[in-house]
Amino acid sequence: MAKVKTKIGHLYYWDKFILGNHVPYMKEGANLNAFPDHDLHNREAIEYISVFKTTGSLIDEFVLNRRLLIEAISGIDSNAKFTIGSGKRQYTVDKYLKIFIDHDIHHLKQMNERLS
């Protein structure tokens, strides 16, 4: 179950980053902050989730945070194009979300395999 908690914590911590550092700035022509170093961010996630005494309490917080993220993203103009960091590639909300949906699917498969 510890591996599942770590995967949920990983998703939760990325959601926190997106909600705090990208979503508020997703506007036409915006340049969002670069993504953090993935390895460092993931190590920070493991430390951060250590405050949750149970996997259930982490899941509850993850669900709440995911709902906030969905609500915030729902209010963004879906045609707005923006860049991230020093990249030249333009994203829309849909293109951006595709990255994280694929990321979630990858980790959900891992959790399902672990729980089977």
Biopython code that builds the backbone (N, CA, C, O; Angstrom):
import numpy as np
from Bio.PDB.StructureBuilder import StructureBuilder

atoms = [
    (1, "MET", "N", (0.824, -1.199, 0.000)),
    (1, "MET", "CA", (0.000, 0.000, 0.000)),
    (1, "MET", "C", (0.865, 1.259, 0.000)),
    (1, "MET", "O", (0.424, 2.317, -0.451)),
    (2, "ALA", "N", (2.085, 1.150, 0.500)),
    (2, "ALA", "CA", (2.975, 2.324, 0.530)),
    (2, "ALA", "C", (3.256, 2.831, -0.877)),
    (2, "ALA", "O", (3.336, 4.040, -1.096)),
    (3, "LYS", "N", (3.406, 1.915, -1.837)),
    (3, "LYS", "CA", (3.652, 2.331, -3.230)),
    (3, "LYS", "C", (2.447, 3.075, -3.792)),
    (3, "LYS", "O", (2.604, 4.054, -4.522)),
    (4, "VAL", "N", (1.254, 2.616, -3.456)),
    (4, "VAL", "CA", (0.042, 3.278, -3.921)),
    (4, "VAL", "C", (-0.033, 4.673, -3.313)),
    (4, "VAL", "O", (-0.354, 5.636, -4.009)),
    (5, "LYS", "N", (0.260, 4.789, -2.024)),
    (5, "LYS", "CA", (0.256, 6.102, -1.366)),
    (5, "LYS", "C", (1.246, 7.032, -2.063)),
    (5, "LYS", "O", (0.950, 8.208, -2.278)),
    (6, "THR", "N", (2.411, 6.512, -2.412)),
    (6, "THR", "CA", (3.423, 7.327, -3.096)),
    (6, "THR", "C", (2.919, 7.791, -4.457)),
    (6, "THR", "O", (3.132, 8.945, -4.828)),
    (7, "LYS", "N", (2.261, 6.922, -5.203)),
    (7, "LYS", "CA", (1.725, 7.302, -6.522)),
    (7, "LYS", "C", (0.634, 8.356, -6.385)),
    (7, "LYS", "O", (0.599, 9.321, -7.148)),
    (8, "ILE", "N", (-0.254, 8.172, -5.417)),
    (8, "ILE", "CA", (-1.313, 9.160, -5.196)),
    (8, "ILE", "C", (-0.689, 10.489, -4.783)),
    (8, "ILE", "O", (-1.101, 11.551, -5.251)),
    (9, "GLY", "N", (0.300, 10.423, -3.910)),
    (9, "GLY", "CA", (0.996, 11.627, -3.476)),
    (9, "GLY", "C", (1.689, 12.330, -4.628)),
    (9, "GLY", "O", (1.722, 13.560, -4.688)),
    (10, "HIS", "N", (2.237, 11.554, -5.534)),
    (10, "HIS", "CA", (2.887, 12.092, -6.729)),
    (10, "HIS", "C", (1.885, 12.889, -7.563)),
    (10, "HIS", "O", (2.158, 14.019, -7.967)),
    (11, "LEU", "N", (0.726, 12.289, -7.814)),
    (11, "LEU", "CA", (-0.320, 12.973, -8.586)),
    (11, "LEU", "C", (-0.803, 14.219, -7.848)),
    (11, "LEU", "O", (-0.983, 15.279, -8.447)),
    (12, "TYR", "N", (-1.011, 14.074, -6.547)),
    (12, "TYR", "CA", (-1.474, 15.181, -5.720)),
    (12, "TYR", "C", (-0.493, 16.355, -5.768)),
    (12, "TYR", "O", (-0.906, 17.506, -5.909)),
    (13, "TYR", "N", (0.785, 16.068, -5.654)),
    (13, "TYR", "CA", (1.780, 17.136, -5.613)),
    (13, "TYR", "C", (1.906, 17.839, -6.965)),
    (13, "TYR", "O", (2.126, 19.049, -7.016)),
    (14, "TRP", "N", (1.770, 17.093, -8.048)),
    (14, "TRP", "CA", (1.760, 17.732, -9.372)),
    (14, "TRP", "C", (0.516, 18.599, -9.530)),
    (14, "TRP", "O", (0.589, 19.698, -10.080)),
    (15, "ASP", "N", (-0.619, 18.113, -9.052)),
    (15, "ASP", "CA", (-1.840, 18.930, -9.109)),
    (15, "ASP", "C", (-1.644, 20.238, -8.348)),
    (15, "ASP", "O", (-2.052, 21.298, -8.823)),
    (16, "LYS", "N", (-1.023, 20.172, -7.171)),
    (16, "LYS", "CA", (-0.759, 21.381, -6.394)),
    (16, "LYS", "C", (0.115, 22.352, -7.184)),
    (16, "LYS", "O", (-0.125, 23.559, -7.169)),
    (17, "PHE", "N", (1.119, 21.831, -7.869)),
    (17, "PHE", "CA", (1.984, 22.695, -8.682)),
    (17, "PHE", "C", (1.172, 23.367, -9.788)),
    (17, "PHE", "O", (1.244, 24.582, -9.974)),
    (18, "ILE", "N", (0.406, 22.570, -10.511)),
    (18, "ILE", "CA", (-0.391, 23.090, -11.631)),
    (18, "ILE", "C", (-1.374, 24.152, -11.145)),
    (18, "ILE", "O", (-1.498, 25.219, -11.747)),
    (19, "LEU", "N", (-2.067, 23.850, -10.054)),
    (19, "LEU", "CA", (-3.077, 24.762, -9.529)),
    (19, "LEU", "C", (-2.460, 26.076, -9.048)),
    (19, "LEU", "O", (-3.044, 27.143, -9.240)),
    (20, "GLY", "N", (-1.309, 26.005, -8.439)),
    (20, "GLY", "CA", (-0.695, 27.212, -7.897)),
    (20, "GLY", "C", (0.195, 27.976, -8.843)),
    (20, "GLY", "O", (0.324, 29.195, -8.728)),
    (21, "ASN", "N", (0.819, 27.267, -9.790)),
    (21, "ASN", "CA", (1.848, 27.890, -10.613)),
    (21, "ASN", "C", (1.518, 28.056, -12.086)),
    (21, "ASN", "O", (2.169, 28.838, -12.778)),
    (22, "HIS", "N", (0.523, 27.337, -12.573)),
    (22, "HIS", "CA", (0.194, 27.450, -13.991)),
    (22, "HIS", "C", (-1.222, 27.955, -14.241)),
    (22, "HIS", "O", (-1.412, 28.912, -14.991)),
    (23, "VAL", "N", (-2.210, 27.327, -13.628)),
    (23, "VAL", "CA", (-3.604, 27.659, -13.932)),
    (23, "VAL", "C", (-3.909, 29.152, -13.795)),
    (23, "VAL", "O", (-4.580, 29.705, -14.667)),
    (24, "PRO", "N", (-3.447, 29.827, -12.743)),
    (24, "PRO", "CA", (-3.803, 31.252, -12.618)),
    (24, "PRO", "C", (-3.252, 32.130, -13.742)),
    (24, "PRO", "O", (-3.704, 33.262, -13.914)),
    (25, "TYR", "N", (-2.296, 31.629, -14.498)),
    (25, "TYR", "CA", (-1.623, 32.435, -15.519)),
    (25, "TYR", "C", (-1.934, 31.981, -16.946)),
    (25, "TYR", "O", (-1.367, 32.519, -17.896)),
    (26, "MET", "N", (-2.815, 31.013, -17.110)),
    (26, "MET", "CA", (-3.150, 30.499, -18.435)),
    (26, "MET", "C", (-4.058, 31.487, -19.153)),
    (26, "MET", "O", (-5.284, 31.437, -19.056)),
    (27, "LYS", "N", (-3.398, 32.389, -19.878)),
    (27, "LYS", "CA", (-4.116, 33.409, -20.645)),
    (27, "LYS", "C", (-3.451, 33.532, -22.013)),
    (27, "LYS", "O", (-2.311, 33.107, -22.201)),
    (28, "GLU", "N", (-4.158, 34.104, -22.940)),
    (28, "GLU", "CA", (-3.630, 34.317, -24.289)),
    (28, "GLU", "C", (-2.283, 35.031, -24.214)),
    (28, "GLU", "O", (-2.162, 36.097, -23.609)),
    (29, "GLY", "N", (-1.277, 34.425, -24.839)),
    (29, "GLY", "CA", (0.043, 35.038, -24.943)),
    (29, "GLY", "C", (0.913, 34.916, -23.704)),
    (29, "GLY", "O", (2.039, 35.413, -23.695)),
    (30, "ALA", "N", (0.418, 34.267, -22.660)),
    (30, "ALA", "CA", (1.185, 34.156, -21.416)),
    (30, "ALA", "C", (2.356, 33.197, -21.584)),
    (30, "ALA", "O", (2.332, 32.296, -22.423)),
    (31, "ASN", "N", (3.370, 33.413, -20.773)),
    (31, "ASN", "CA", (4.489, 32.483, -20.668)),
    (31, "ASN", "C", (4.509, 31.988, -19.231)),
    (31, "ASN", "O", (4.865, 32.726, -18.313)),
    (32, "LEU", "N", (4.122, 30.727, -19.045)),
    (32, "LEU", "CA", (4.051, 30.145, -17.716)),
    (32, "LEU", "C", (5.441, 29.772, -17.221)),
    (32, "LEU", "O", (6.352, 29.542, -18.017)),
    (33, "ASN", "N", (5.596, 29.713, -15.903)),
    (33, "ASN", "CA", (6.855, 29.257, -15.333)),
    (33, "ASN", "C", (7.199, 27.878, -15.878)),
    (33, "ASN", "O", (6.313, 27.073, -16.165)),
    (34, "ALA", "N", (8.480, 27.618, -16.015)),
    (34, "ALA", "CA", (8.932, 26.299, -16.461)),
    (34, "ALA", "C", (8.506, 25.246, -15.443)),
    (34, "ALA", "O", (8.311, 25.543, -14.265)),
    (35, "PHE", "N", (8.368, 24.026, -15.916)),
    (35, "PHE", "CA", (8.117, 22.926, -14.997)),
    (35, "PHE", "C", (9.340, 22.767, -14.102)),
    (35, "PHE", "O", (10.465, 23.011, -14.536)),
    (36, "PRO", "N", (9.123, 22.362, -12.864)),
    (36, "PRO", "CA", (10.278, 22.135, -11.992)),
    (36, "PRO", "C", (11.057, 20.906, -12.449)),
    (36, "PRO", "O", (10.560, 20.102, -13.238)),
    (37, "ASP", "N", (12.259, 20.772, -11.955)),
    (37, "ASP", "CA", (13.026, 19.549, -12.203)),
    (37, "ASP", "C", (12.180, 18.384, -11.689)),
    (37, "ASP", "O", (11.792, 18.355, -10.521)),
    (38, "HIS", "N", (11.900, 17.422, -12.574)),
    (38, "HIS", "CA", (10.966, 16.347, -12.235)),
    (38, "HIS", "C", (11.460, 15.492, -11.069)),
    (38, "HIS", "O", (10.686, 15.158, -10.173)),
    (39, "ASP", "N", (12.729, 15.142, -11.078)),
    (39, "ASP", "CA", (13.254, 14.301, -10.003)),
    (39, "ASP", "C", (13.172, 15.013, -8.658)),
    (39, "ASP", "O", (12.755, 14.419, -7.663)),
    (40, "LEU", "N", (13.566, 16.268, -8.625)),
    (40, "LEU", "CA", (13.508, 17.045, -7.391)),
    (40, "LEU", "C", (12.062, 17.212, -6.926)),
    (40, "LEU", "O", (11.761, 17.050, -5.744)),
    (41, "HIS", "N", (11.179, 17.533, -7.857)),
    (41, "HIS", "CA", (9.763, 17.719, -7.526)),
    (41, "HIS", "C", (9.182, 16.427, -6.945)),
    (41, "HIS", "O", (8.438, 16.464, -5.965)),
    (42, "ASN", "N", (9.518, 15.305, -7.540)),
    (42, "ASN", "CA", (8.995, 14.029, -7.066)),
    (42, "ASN", "C", (9.546, 13.670, -5.686)),
    (42, "ASN", "O", (8.827, 13.093, -4.870)),
    (43, "ARG", "N", (10.811, 14.003, -5.412)),
    (43, "ARG", "CA", (11.372, 13.783, -4.073)),
    (43, "ARG", "C", (10.671, 14.672, -3.048)),
    (43, "ARG", "O", (10.372, 14.240, -1.935)),
    (44, "GLU", "N", (10.412, 15.923, -3.441)),
    (44, "GLU", "CA", (9.681, 16.838, -2.555)),
    (44, "GLU", "C", (8.281, 16.303, -2.260)),
    (44, "GLU", "O", (7.774, 16.452, -1.148)),
    (45, "ALA", "N", (7.666, 15.686, -3.253)),
    (45, "ALA", "CA", (6.319, 15.125, -3.072)),
    (45, "ALA", "C", (6.330, 14.058, -1.989)),
    (45, "ALA", "O", (5.437, 14.020, -1.142)),
    (46, "ILE", "N", (7.327, 13.200, -2.014)),
    (46, "ILE", "CA", (7.408, 12.130, -1.018)),
    (46, "ILE", "C", (7.550, 12.719, 0.381)),
    (46, "ILE", "O", (6.920, 12.243, 1.326)),
    (47, "GLU", "N", (8.368, 13.745, 0.514)),
    (47, "GLU", "CA", (8.511, 14.414, 1.814)),
    (47, "GLU", "C", (7.198, 15.077, 2.230)),
    (47, "GLU", "O", (6.769, 14.968, 3.379)),
    (48, "TYR", "N", (6.574, 15.759, 1.283)),
    (48, "TYR", "CA", (5.349, 16.508, 1.572)),
    (48, "TYR", "C", (4.236, 15.593, 2.071)),
    (48, "TYR", "O", (3.534, 15.935, 3.022)),
    (49, "ILE", "N", (4.070, 14.436, 1.438)),
    (49, "ILE", "CA", (2.951, 13.562, 1.806)),
    (49, "ILE", "C", (3.192, 12.809, 3.110)),
    (49, "ILE", "O", (2.292, 12.128, 3.602)),
    (50, "SER", "N", (4.371, 12.920, 3.667)),
    (50, "SER", "CA", (4.644, 12.226, 4.931)),
    (50, "SER", "C", (3.768, 12.745, 6.073)),
    (50, "SER", "O", (3.619, 12.073, 7.094)),
    (51, "VAL", "N", (3.187, 13.938, 5.904)),
    (51, "VAL", "CA", (2.308, 14.490, 6.941)),
    (51, "VAL", "C", (0.963, 13.759, 6.999)),
    (51, "VAL", "O", (0.252, 13.846, 8.000)),
    (52, "PHE", "N", (0.623, 13.057, 5.951)),
    (52, "PHE", "CA", (-0.638, 12.310, 5.929)),
    (52, "PHE", "C", (-0.429, 10.979, 6.643)),
    (52, "PHE", "O", (0.405, 10.169, 6.237)),
    (53, "LYS", "N", (-1.188, 10.765, 7.701)),
    (53, "LYS", "CA", (-1.013, 9.563, 8.526)),
    (53, "LYS", "C", (-1.574, 8.309, 7.861)),
    (53, "LYS", "O", (-1.114, 7.196, 8.115)),
    (54, "THR", "N", (-2.574, 8.510, 7.009)),
    (54, "THR", "CA", (-3.174, 7.357, 6.339)),
    (54, "THR", "C", (-3.287, 7.627, 4.840)),
    (54, "THR", "O", (-3.314, 8.775, 4.395)),
    (55, "THR", "N", (-3.352, 6.554, 4.090)),
    (55, "THR", "CA", (-3.567, 6.687, 2.657)),
    (55, "THR", "C", (-4.932, 7.313, 2.399)),
    (55, "THR", "O", (-5.094, 8.096, 1.463)),
    (56, "GLY", "N", (-5.906, 6.969, 3.223)),
    (56, "GLY", "CA", (-7.258, 7.523, 3.073)),
    (56, "GLY", "C", (-7.288, 9.032, 3.220)),
    (56, "GLY", "O", (-7.984, 9.715, 2.468)),
    (57, "SER", "N", (-6.536, 9.565, 4.187)),
    (57, "SER", "CA", (-6.527, 11.025, 4.361)),
    (57, "SER", "C", (-5.852, 11.706, 3.170)),
    (57, "SER", "O", (-6.247, 12.802, 2.774)),
    (58, "LEU", "N", (-4.843, 11.063, 2.607)),
    (58, "LEU", "CA", (-4.195, 11.602, 1.408)),
    (58, "LEU", "C", (-5.160, 11.564, 0.226)),
    (58, "LEU", "O", (-5.242, 12.523, -0.542)),
    (59, "ILE", "N", (-5.882, 10.470, 0.080)),
    (59, "ILE", "CA", (-6.856, 10.360, -1.008)),
    (59, "ILE", "C", (-7.920, 11.450, -0.877)),
    (59, "ILE", "O", (-8.297, 12.071, -1.871)),
    (60, "ASP", "N", (-8.400, 11.681, 0.332)),
    (60, "ASP", "CA", (-9.397, 12.737, 0.540)),
    (60, "ASP", "C", (-8.852, 14.096, 0.099)),
    (60, "ASP", "O", (-9.548, 14.859, -0.571)),
    (61, "GLU", "N", (-7.631, 14.391, 0.468)),
    (61, "GLU", "CA", (-7.014, 15.670, 0.095)),
    (61, "GLU", "C", (-6.775, 15.746, -1.411)),
    (61, "GLU", "O", (-6.967, 16.796, -2.024)),
    (62, "PHE", "N", (-6.357, 14.628, -2.004)),
    (62, "PHE", "CA", (-6.154, 14.562, -3.448)),
    (62, "PHE", "C", (-7.454, 14.863, -4.187)),
    (62, "PHE", "O", (-7.463, 15.653, -5.131)),
    (63, "VAL", "N", (-8.548, 14.239, -3.762)),
    (63, "VAL", "CA", (-9.850, 14.438, -4.417)),
    (63, "VAL", "C", (-10.286, 15.896, -4.296)),
    (63, "VAL", "O", (-10.747, 16.491, -5.271)),
    (64, "LEU", "N", (-10.141, 16.466, -3.114)),
    (64, "LEU", "CA", (-10.502, 17.872, -2.914)),
    (64, "LEU", "C", (-9.673, 18.780, -3.829)),
    (64, "LEU", "O", (-10.210, 19.666, -4.494)),
    (65, "ASN", "N", (-8.380, 18.549, -3.851)),
    (65, "ASN", "CA", (-7.489, 19.374, -4.668)),
    (65, "ASN", "C", (-7.778, 19.188, -6.160)),
    (65, "ASN", "O", (-7.735, 20.151, -6.925)),
    (66, "ARG", "N", (-8.070, 17.964, -6.569)),
    (66, "ARG", "CA", (-8.384, 17.703, -7.981)),
    (66, "ARG", "C", (-9.666, 18.422, -8.369)),
    (66, "ARG", "O", (-9.765, 18.951, -9.476)),
    (67, "ARG", "N", (-10.648, 18.451, -7.477)),
    (67, "ARG", "CA", (-11.892, 19.177, -7.759)),
    (67, "ARG", "C", (-11.629, 20.670, -7.928)),
    (67, "ARG", "O", (-12.182, 21.307, -8.824)),
    (68, "LEU", "N", (-10.783, 21.222, -7.061)),
    (68, "LEU", "CA", (-10.412, 22.636, -7.172)),
    (68, "LEU", "C", (-9.711, 22.900, -8.498)),
    (68, "LEU", "O", (-9.962, 23.915, -9.148)),
    (69, "LEU", "N", (-8.843, 21.998, -8.891)),
    (69, "LEU", "CA", (-8.112, 22.130, -10.153)),
    (69, "LEU", "C", (-9.075, 22.098, -11.338)),
    (69, "LEU", "O", (-8.973, 22.926, -12.244)),
    (70, "ILE", "N", (-9.988, 21.167, -11.334)),
    (70, "ILE", "CA", (-10.970, 21.064, -12.422)),
    (70, "ILE", "C", (-11.813, 22.333, -12.491)),
    (70, "ILE", "O", (-12.052, 22.864, -13.576)),
    (71, "GLU", "N", (-12.258, 22.812, -11.352)),
    (71, "GLU", "CA", (-13.065, 24.031, -11.312)),
    (71, "GLU", "C", (-12.276, 25.221, -11.863)),
    (71, "GLU", "O", (-12.802, 26.005, -12.652)),
    (72, "ALA", "N", (-11.030, 25.351, -11.452)),
    (72, "ALA", "CA", (-10.205, 26.474, -11.906)),
    (72, "ALA", "C", (-9.938, 26.398, -13.408)),
    (72, "ALA", "O", (-10.008, 27.412, -14.102)),
    (73, "ILE", "N", (-9.637, 25.223, -13.904)),
    (73, "ILE", "CA", (-9.342, 25.062, -15.331)),
    (73, "ILE", "C", (-10.599, 25.285, -16.169)),
    (73, "ILE", "O", (-10.523, 25.778, -17.294)),
    (74, "SER", "N", (-11.740, 24.923, -15.622)),
    (74, "SER", "CA", (-13.006, 25.101, -16.352)),
    (74, "SER", "C", (-13.293, 26.559, -16.671)),
    (74, "SER", "O", (-14.028, 26.852, -17.614)),
    (75, "GLY", "N", (-12.726, 27.473, -15.902)),
    (75, "GLY", "CA", (-12.968, 28.889, -16.116)),
    (75, "GLY", "C", (-11.996, 29.555, -17.087)),
    (75, "GLY", "O", (-12.060, 30.768, -17.286)),
    (76, "ILE", "N", (-11.110, 28.789, -17.687)),
    (76, "ILE", "CA", (-10.107, 29.358, -18.596)),
    (76, "ILE", "C", (-10.603, 29.272, -20.043)),
    (76, "ILE", "O", (-11.205, 28.274, -20.439)),
    (77, "ASP", "N", (-10.353, 30.301, -20.810)),
    (77, "ASP", "CA", (-10.691, 30.322, -22.232)),
    (77, "ASP", "C", (-9.957, 29.180, -22.930)),
    (77, "ASP", "O", (-8.726, 29.160, -22.967)),
    (78, "SER", "N", (-10.701, 28.246, -23.473)),
    (78, "SER", "CA", (-10.082, 27.059, -24.077)),
    (78, "SER", "C", (-9.298, 27.373, -25.347)),
    (78, "SER", "O", (-8.516, 26.539, -25.803)),
    (79, "ASN", "N", (-9.487, 28.550, -25.925)),
    (79, "ASN", "CA", (-8.744, 28.926, -27.130)),
    (79, "ASN", "C", (-7.468, 29.700, -26.822)),
    (79, "ASN", "O", (-6.664, 29.944, -27.723)),
    (80, "ALA", "N", (-7.270, 30.090, -25.572)),
    (80, "ALA", "CA", (-6.073, 30.853, -25.204)),
    (80, "ALA", "C", (-4.832, 30.003, -25.431)),
    (80, "ALA", "O", (-4.793, 28.828, -25.066)),
    (81, "LYS", "N", (-3.818, 30.614, -26.041)),
    (81, "LYS", "CA", (-2.558, 29.918, -26.301)),
    (81, "LYS", "C", (-1.471, 30.537, -25.434)),
    (81, "LYS", "O", (-1.386, 31.756, -25.286)),
    (82, "PHE", "N", (-0.644, 29.665, -24.865)),
    (82, "PHE", "CA", (0.426, 30.119, -23.978)),
    (82, "PHE", "C", (1.633, 29.213, -24.150)),
    (82, "PHE", "O", (1.526, 28.126, -24.716)),
    (83, "THR", "N", (2.765, 29.658, -23.665)),
    (83, "THR", "CA", (3.990, 28.854, -23.696)),
    (83, "THR", "C", (4.395, 28.542, -22.257)),
    (83, "THR", "O", (3.856, 29.098, -21.301)),
    (84, "ILE", "N", (5.356, 27.641, -22.139)),
    (84, "ILE", "CA", (5.839, 27.237, -20.819)),
    (84, "ILE", "C", (7.356, 27.363, -20.804)),
    (84, "ILE", "O", (8.043, 26.804, -21.659)),
    (85, "GLY", "N", (7.875, 28.107, -19.818)),
    (85, "GLY", "CA", (9.317, 28.261, -19.685)),
    (85, "GLY", "C", (9.930, 28.880, -20.921)),
    (85, "GLY", "O", (9.377, 29.813, -21.502)),
    (86, "SER", "N", (11.071, 28.357, -21.318)),
    (86, "SER", "CA", (11.766, 28.898, -22.490)),
    (86, "SER", "C", (11.317, 28.234, -23.783)),
    (86, "SER", "O", (11.866, 28.513, -24.849)),
    (87, "GLY", "N", (10.328, 27.361, -23.697)),
    (87, "GLY", "CA", (9.834, 26.662, -24.879)),
    (87, "GLY", "C", (9.092, 27.574, -25.832)),
    (87, "GLY", "O", (8.520, 28.587, -25.429)),
    (88, "LYS", "N", (9.108, 27.210, -27.078)),
    (88, "LYS", "CA", (8.406, 27.976, -28.118)),
    (88, "LYS", "C", (7.049, 27.367, -28.456)),
    (88, "LYS", "O", (6.199, 28.013, -29.069)),
    (89, "ARG", "N", (6.861, 26.101, -28.043)),
    (89, "ARG", "CA", (5.611, 25.401, -28.352)),
    (89, "ARG", "C", (4.448, 26.073, -27.650)),
    (89, "ARG", "O", (4.516, 26.380, -26.460)),
    (90, "GLN", "N", (3.385, 26.297, -28.398)),
    (90, "GLN", "CA", (2.189, 26.892, -27.812)),
    (90, "GLN", "C", (1.227, 25.794, -27.378)),
    (90, "GLN", "O", (1.048, 24.780, -28.053)),
    (91, "TYR", "N", (0.626, 26.036, -26.238)),
    (91, "TYR", "CA", (-0.338, 25.118, -25.668)),
    (91, "TYR", "C", (-1.688, 25.806, -25.563)),
    (91, "TYR", "O", (-1.775, 27.026, -25.426)),
    (92, "THR", "N", (-2.728, 25.003, -25.628)),
    (92, "THR", "CA", (-4.064, 25.414, -25.213)),
    (92, "THR", "C", (-4.341, 24.606, -23.950)),
    (92, "THR", "O", (-3.574, 23.705, -23.611)),
    (93, "VAL", "N", (-5.409, 24.914, -23.267)),
    (93, "VAL", "CA", (-5.762, 24.148, -22.076)),
    (93, "VAL", "C", (-5.906, 22.668, -22.430)),
    (93, "VAL", "O", (-5.431, 21.806, -21.690)),
    (94, "ASP", "N", (-6.554, 22.368, -23.552)),
    (94, "ASP", "CA", (-6.748, 20.969, -23.949)),
    (94, "ASP", "C", (-5.422, 20.253, -24.176)),
    (94, "ASP", "O", (-5.248, 19.121, -23.725)),
    (95, "LYS", "N", (-4.484, 20.898, -24.870)),
    (95, "LYS", "CA", (-3.172, 20.280, -25.108)),
    (95, "LYS", "C", (-2.419, 20.077, -23.801)),
    (95, "LYS", "O", (-1.769, 19.052, -23.596)),
    (96, "TYR", "N", (-2.515, 21.050, -22.937)),
    (96, "TYR", "CA", (-1.853, 20.972, -21.630)),
    (96, "TYR", "C", (-2.436, 19.814, -20.826)),
    (96, "TYR", "O", (-1.697, 19.007, -20.261)),
    (97, "LEU", "N", (-3.765, 19.736, -20.778)),
    (97, "LEU", "CA", (-4.413, 18.685, -20.006)),
    (97, "LEU", "C", (-4.102, 17.301, -20.550)),
    (97, "LEU", "O", (-4.019, 16.343, -19.782)),
    (98, "LYS", "N", (-3.930, 17.181, -21.844)),
    (98, "LYS", "CA", (-3.604, 15.882, -22.459)),
    (98, "LYS", "C", (-2.328, 15.313, -21.851)),
    (98, "LYS", "O", (-2.239, 14.112, -21.600)),
    (99, "ILE", "N", (-1.343, 16.171, -21.614)),
    (99, "ILE", "CA", (-0.084, 15.730, -21.001)),
    (99, "ILE", "C", (-0.368, 15.086, -19.645)),
    (99, "ILE", "O", (0.140, 14.007, -19.341)),
    (100, "PHE", "N", (-1.181, 15.756, -18.842)),
    (100, "PHE", "CA", (-1.421, 15.272, -17.490)),
    (100, "PHE", "C", (-2.438, 14.140, -17.435)),
    (100, "PHE", "O", (-2.395, 13.318, -16.519)),
    (101, "ILE", "N", (-3.328, 14.086, -18.376)),
    (101, "ILE", "CA", (-4.246, 12.935, -18.449)),
    (101, "ILE", "C", (-3.445, 11.679, -18.765)),
    (101, "ILE", "O", (-3.641, 10.637, -18.140)),
    (102, "ASP", "N", (-2.539, 11.778, -19.739)),
    (102, "ASP", "CA", (-1.672, 10.638, -20.069)),
    (102, "ASP", "C", (-0.815, 10.251, -18.866)),
    (102, "ASP", "O", (-0.605, 9.066, -18.606)),
    (103, "HIS", "N", (-0.327, 11.240, -18.140)),
    (103, "HIS", "CA", (0.472, 11.018, -16.936)),
    (103, "HIS", "C", (-0.361, 10.276, -15.884)),
    (103, "HIS", "O", (0.115, 9.316, -15.277)),
    (104, "ASP", "N", (-1.591, 10.717, -15.672)),
    (104, "ASP", "CA", (-2.471, 10.061, -14.707)),
    (104, "ASP", "C", (-2.755, 8.617, -15.118)),
    (104, "ASP", "O", (-2.701, 7.710, -14.287)),
    (105, "ILE", "N", (-3.052, 8.407, -16.381)),
    (105, "ILE", "CA", (-3.356, 7.058, -16.867)),
    (105, "ILE", "C", (-2.172, 6.127, -16.613)),
    (105, "ILE", "O", (-2.353, 4.990, -16.176)),
    (106, "HIS", "N", (-0.976, 6.606, -16.885)),
    (106, "HIS", "CA", (0.240, 5.817, -16.649)),
    (106, "HIS", "C", (0.310, 5.363, -15.190)),
    (106, "HIS", "O", (0.562, 4.192, -14.907)),
    (107, "HIS", "N", (0.086, 6.299, -14.270)),
    (107, "HIS", "CA", (0.197, 5.956, -12.851)),
    (107, "HIS", "C", (-1.005, 5.154, -12.349)),
    (107, "HIS", "O", (-0.854, 4.328, -11.449)),
    (108, "LEU", "N", (-2.180, 5.379, -12.905)),
    (108, "LEU", "CA", (-3.344, 4.570, -12.526)),
    (108, "LEU", "C", (-3.132, 3.114, -12.916)),
    (108, "LEU", "O", (-3.511, 2.210, -12.171)),
    (109, "LYS", "N", (-2.532, 2.881, -14.074)),
    (109, "LYS", "CA", (-2.212, 1.504, -14.483)),
    (109, "LYS", "C", (-1.248, 0.870, -13.485)),
    (109, "LYS", "O", (-1.418, -0.286, -13.097)),
    (110, "GLN", "N", (-0.240, 1.629, -13.072)),
    (110, "GLN", "CA", (0.713, 1.111, -12.085)),
    (110, "GLN", "C", (0.013, 0.753, -10.777)),
    (110, "GLN", "O", (0.293, -0.293, -10.191)),
    (111, "MET", "N", (-0.892, 1.612, -10.316)),
    (111, "MET", "CA", (-1.599, 1.341, -9.067)),
    (111, "MET", "C", (-2.506, 0.127, -9.196)),
    (111, "MET", "O", (-2.575, -0.703, -8.290)),
    (112, "ASN", "N", (-3.205, 0.025, -10.329)),
    (112, "ASN", "CA", (-4.075, -1.133, -10.536)),
    (112, "ASN", "C", (-3.281, -2.434, -10.550)),
    (112, "ASN", "O", (-3.720, -3.440, -9.992)),
    (113, "GLU", "N", (-2.112, -2.417, -11.188)),
    (113, "GLU", "CA", (-1.262, -3.597, -11.207)),
    (113, "GLU", "C", (-0.805, -3.954, -9.795)),
    (113, "GLU", "O", (-0.759, -5.127, -9.423)),
    (114, "ARG", "N", (-0.471, -2.940, -9.024)),
    (114, "ARG", "CA", (0.016, -3.157, -7.655)),
    (114, "ARG", "C", (-1.098, -3.736, -6.768)),
    (114, "ARG", "O", (-0.843, -4.576, -5.906)),
    (115, "LEU", "N", (-2.327, -3.273, -6.994)),
    (115, "LEU", "CA", (-3.448, -3.703, -6.166)),
    (115, "LEU", "C", (-4.043, -5.045, -6.600)),
    (115, "LEU", "O", (-4.814, -5.649, -5.855)),
    (116, "SER", "N", (-3.692, -5.511, -7.796)),
    (116, "SER", "CA", (-4.242, -6.793, -8.275)),
    (116, "SER", "C", (-3.551, -7.970, -7.634)),
    (116, "SER", "O", (-3.889, -9.118, -7.923)),
]
sb = StructureBuilder()
sb.init_structure("model")
sb.init_model(0)
sb.init_chain("A")
sb.init_seg("    ")
for serial, (resi, resn, name, xyz) in enumerate(atoms, 1):
    if name == "N":
        sb.init_residue(resn, " ", resi, " ")
    sb.init_atom(name, np.array(xyz, "f"), 0.0, 1.0, " ", f" {name:<3s}", serial, name[0])
structure = sb.get_structure()
